[in-house]
Amino acid sequence: MDINNIIKLLMDSYVKPNQYVIKLNDISNIDLIKEKINSYFMSKEEGKRNLIMCIDKDSLASNVTIQNDIVQARKLSYIFPTIFFFVAILVVLTTISQIIIKERIQIGTMKALGISTARVVFHYMALSIDIVLIGILIGIIAGPFIIPMIMNQKYAILYTLPEIGYTIAIPEMLLSMAIVLLVTALVTLTVVIKEARLNPAMGMRPREVKVAKASRHDYKVTKASIPIRMALRNIRLNLAKSLMVILGVCGCTALLVCGFGIDDTLRFGVDSDIKNFYSADLYSNYTSNDSKLNKLKAISGVNKVEEYTTLPTTLSSGSISYQSLVYVIDDNSSFLNISGYELKDKLIITGKLAKKLKVGKGDTISFQALGMSFTGKIGLVLDVFYQHGIYINRAYNDYDRLGRVKTNAWIDIADSYDPNEVLKEINNIDGISNTKTYKGNVDLLNSYMSSISLMTLAGKGFAILLAVVVLYNLSLLNFRERERDIATLKVLGFSKMEISASLFYESIILILIGVGFGLLLGLPMEILTLMVNQTPLVEFLYTVFPNSYVISLVITIGTNALVNLALVTKINGVLMVESLKSVE
């Protein structure tokens, strides 16, 4: 279809908005055709411009939503695996370190029997790769079932979909396996090579204890102060291990704060929109453009009705144009609750649109609706979660020409009436297509972010699990390196609780440092996670509530306490004679 036929099809005015679907033989000049269509209708007299918008299929709201969900799902599949991958490296590092410490003498024995360094290294690399390979196989089997099942919860709400099938992406699986196994081999090589290079005599001796340089002091050393002094000494002497603990705790805490923070951001966004735009008991959409005010007021239980107008519009600022909605509100509206701001001759623009148009408070923008052109000065840039558009007062700037069309209503009902019963009567009015309750609007807003909420729930679960694994591995590694100290304290008559206090002090100092950094990094991690999940439908109002920081702190420290309690039972198993053998 050529441009002349298209314009001829659209020339006649219509009372009610309509939609034409146009198929082009050649889509390479689609932008030119859109420009000609828009130019034709804009050249008509004001009031006879009956074109609401001309958009290509990729810009349709339904297509944009679907494509956004696809992009969002893809991006989510990169964020959390990347985080867990680095945590997995830490787990592998600590696990292999424990094995090497435990089997130091066996390594020396193998060297004494003539086994080469290369074969020793290969043995432990093969051991670590075998262990990791088992984990990879479990992940390959479980991953394609668990993650799509979680993601499908959202799409089952928003769309009518065929039965979901599960497949294993072979190329991606092989690439992931190769990367994980290569990293595992390199980490193992780094840990093992130092012990494997020792000569047999050195390898078969207990590990040489690091000694701190003595310093003069004037204060008295008491029995009670020894555990804390030992803890500080060990942190100083084992900086690499201490750094691993701090990084592990930092990562787990940041992941927890990120998970709780995303929930907080979604909840804050929904609550903000509910407060600003959805404070009425009921919310109605009209199918016809005439007022239903008298019919609504005649229904039993209806206390107050305020009609307003919602129209598609094209916003322009300089050379930038963007399609959105214009809301025409009554003067002194009871339901547009913008704290500290009165909607008078200036307009309100939401933050997402302001960024798109690159405008701010005091700037002037133009917009078109119902074939008419308007301009307005921005009085407020309002950050909102979902209800994007511009808001104008029908009493100013000749905006009443738009306000004569009635498309929606906010409705308050008396306290003694059931909103659902009133809703049924309202929907029976001719010309009203749909009415939602306050709760219905809340549920609708929550449904848009259901997939992210489910992913963060899974992320928080994995973060807690990883906190247990990481902290246990690191604490066990610390315990094995401290066996000589523990044996010395037992010989000197320290009780089990006094010895465990030394381990606890060292652990809690490192945990608190790691938690501190993790709490600071939680919000940036949340912003990074949500930035790759931006959607045309919503604007994230990033926040983390104080209780989320507290919960993350309690979970991390509580996990550490449980891990330390589990290790206390191992103190009795430390053999004093074996642990205190000389290293000369």
ABEGO torsion letter per residue (X at the ends): XBAAAAAAAAABBBABBBBBBBBBABAAAAAAAAAAAAAAAAABBBGABABABBBBAAABAAAAAAAAAAAAAAAAAAAAAAAAAAAAAAAAAAAAAAAAAAAAAAAAAAAAAGBBAAAAAAAAAAAAAAAAAAAAAAAAAAAAAAAAAAAAAAAAAABBBBBBBBBBBAAAAAAAAAAAAAAAAAAAAAAAAAAAABBAAAAABBBBBBBBBBBBBABBBBAAAAAAAAAAAAAAABAAAAAAAAAAAAAAAAAAAAAAAAAAAAAAAAAAAAAAAAABABBBBBABABBAAAAAAABBGBABBBBBBBBBBBBBBEABBBBBBBBBBBBGBAABBBBGBBBBABBBBBAAAAAAAGBBBGBBBBBBBGGBBBBBBBABBBBBAABBEBBBBAABGGAAAAAABBABBBBBBBAABBAAAAAAAAAABBGBABBBBAAAAAAAAAAAAAAAAAAAAAAAAAAAAAAAAAAAAAAAAAAAAAAAAAAAAAAAGBBAAAAAAAAAAAAAAAAAAAAAAAAAAAAAAAAAAAAAABBAABBBBBBBBAAAAAAAAAAAAAAAAAAAAAAAAAAAABBAAAAABBAX
